[in-house]
């Protein structure tokens, strides 16, 4: 407690960055997670980072007597922005899996079957919720949350502050826009095998219905596509899990690369 009181401004900046990241992270941003638990986790991580952080760049903005100023308020807002950027980028990675499920749902006939997804906190088709849930399980089972807090957050604190963020704002904008484009490409890669198979089934069903109208295959098309889709998902789930892991690895690698560029490292 004495250490926190002696370095109260730095502790507050660390707490704001960590809490903003937690508020935008998947799973932690759920309303089911207690607000006190979020605050306690942010406070613990801020205390954990307090001894290893170098905020000397902020010395000119922190008064010697510890009083708050308008400049310190702007620095705090910047720290919150950094935390939001980190959490938002992790959310983009998960949104790729949810979007892939939505693409599949349109082809399977589940597009109208949308419910509230507690993980992404939006209205989401059933298949989008399913893939989002699978991705969350893989993320937790592979200990990526621990790597995010003990690796990604620590490296961001050591190499990134609001001053470097403003100086490298073009790199951050490009990074986020590239992440959004990567979202749709990953979603299409995940959904393409099933979407292509369902398209062939739809074409074959239409041709057979034209050739023999008395068979009335169109009424049986949806059950056939649903059964084939779940069979393909069962067959492809190991490959999809590997793709999920590679997506997490590439996302964290790009995030760490951005931190190195911002701190003056080699691109």
N, C-alpha and C positions, 0 to 999 in steps of 0.2 A: 504493500500500500504506500509506503514511503517513496519507493521508486516511481510509482505512478504519479504521486503528488509533485515530486521534484521535476518530472518531465510531462506535466499535464498537457501542454499544447501538442507535443508530439504524439502522446497517447491518444488524444482526441482525434488527431488527423488519421492515425492508423485505424482507430475505431470507425470513423466515418467511411473510409475506403472499404474496410471489411464488411461493414453492415450494408453498404450499398451493393456490394457484390452478392451478399447472401440474399438480399431482397429481390435480385434479378436472376438468381440461379434456378434451374429446374429443381423440383422437389422441395428445396428450402423455401421457395417463394410461395408455397401452398398456404392457404388460410388454415389448413389443419395443423400446421406447425405453429406452436405457440410463439407469440411475439417475444415473450420473456426468454425462450430458448434461443431465438435468433440474437437477441441482445447479449445474452450470456456467452454464446459462441463467438460473437464479434469482439466482446471484451476480452475473452481468453486469448484469441488470436492476436489482438492488439498488444496484450501483455507479453505474449510469446515473442513477438517481433520487436518489442521495445528495445531489447539489448543489442540487437544486430542491425538496426536500421541507421542510416546516415541521412539525416535531414538538414545537413549543413546549408543546402541551397535555400532553405527557408529561414535562416537565421536573421536575415535583414527584415523579414516580415513579422517576426515574433518579438515583441517588446521585451526588454531586459527584466522588467518587473512582473512579467507574466500576464499583463492585462491584455484583453482582447481588443482588436482594432478592426476597421473595415477591410483592411488588406488581408488579415487573417481569415475573415469571413469568406472572401473570394478564394483563398487557398483551400478552405474547407469544402467549398462548392466544387472546386477542381478535383479534390480527392474523391468526392462522391461521384464525379463524372468518370474518373478512372475505374472505380469499382463497377459502375454501371456498364462500361465498355467491356470489361472482362466477363461479367455475368451475361451480357447480351450476346457475346460471341459464343459462349457455351450453349446458350439457348438456340442460336442459329444451327449448331450441330444437331441438336435434338429435333429441331423443326424439319430437318431433312427427312428423318425417319417418319415423322408424323405426316409430312406431305406425300411420301411414298405410299403410305396407307390410304390417304385420300385418293390418290390416282387409282389405286387398285379398287377402292370402294365404288368409284364411278363405273368401272368396267364390270364389277361383280353384281351391281344392282343394289348396293348398300348405301348409295349416295343420300337417300332420304333418312337413313337410320343414324341420326346424329344425336348425341347426348353431350352433357357437360363433362369435359375431361378435367379431372381434378389435378392432373399432373401439369398440363399445359394451360389450364384455367381458361379455356375457350371451348366453343362448340366444335366438336370434332366427330367425324364418322367413326364407326366402330373399328374399322381396320386401322385408322390413324391412331386411336387409343391403344390398340393391340401392339403396334410396332413401337409406339412411344414407351409403353410399359416394358417391352422386351429390351429396348435400348437402355432404359433406366436400370433394369436388373443387371445387365452386362456392365454398365458403368459402375455400379456399386460393387459387384462381385469382383471386378478387376482392380478395385481400390483406386479408381481414378479420382474420387472425392478427396482421398488423402493426398494424392499427388497434386491436386488442384490447390489445396490449402497449404500444404507443406512445401510444395515446389513452385507452382505458378504464382501464388500470392507472395511468397518470399522473394522470388526473382523480380516480380513487379515492383515491390517496395524498394529493393536495392538498386534498380536501374531506371525507374520511371517516377516522375513527379509532374506536377502541372506545368512547370516551366519547360521541361522537355516535351511534354504533350503539345503545348502551343507551338514550340519550335518545329515539331515534326507533325503538325496537324494534317498535312497532305498525305503522309504515309498512313495515318490512322484512318482517314476517310477512304483511301484506296483499299486498305485492309478490310474494312467493314463492307464496302461494296463488293469486293472480291468474295468475301464470305457469303454474301447474299446470292451471288451468282453460283457459287459452289453448292449452296443449299439445293437449288433446283436441279443441277446436274447430278448430284448424289441421289436425290429423290427419283429421278428418271432411271438411273442405273439400278437402283433397288427394285423399282416397280416394272422395269421393261420386260423381263422374262415372263412375268404373269400377264402383263397387259398384252404382249404379243401373242401369247397362247390364247387368251380370251378373244382377241380380235379374229384369229383363225377360226375359233369355234363359232363366233357370230357369223362369219362369212359362210362357213360350211352349213350352218343351220339355215341361213337365208337361201342358199342354193337348193338344199334339199326341200325346203318348204315350197319353193317355186316349182321344183320338179314333181313333187307329190303333195299337193295342197291338203289332201285328206289326212295326211299324217299329223298335221298341226304341231310341227316341231317348235314353233315360236313360243307356245305356251310352256314347253319343257326346257326352253333355252336357259332361263334363270337358274333352275335347280342344277342343270348340268354345269353351268359356269361356276356356281358356288361350290359344288363338289370338287370340280377340277382345280379351282383356286386354292381350296384348303389342302388338297393333295399336294399341289406344287409348293405351297408354303411349308408343309411338313417335310418335303424333300429338300427344299432350299434353305431351311432355317440354319443349318451349320455354316453354309457359305455366307448367309446374311450376317450371322454373328461375327464371322471373321471380318466382314466389311465394316461392321459397326466398330470393331476394335481399331481397324486401320483408320477409320474416320476420326476417332478420338486421338490417336497418335499423331496424325497429320495436323489436326486442329491445335493440339498443345505445342507441336513443333513450330507451327506458324506463329503462335502466340509468343513463344519464347524468342523466336527470331525477331519479331517486332520489338520486343523489349531490348534486345541487343542493338538493333538499329537505332532505337531511341536514345540509348545510353552512349552512342558513339562507336558501337562495334562495327565489325565488317558486315556488309550486306551479303 
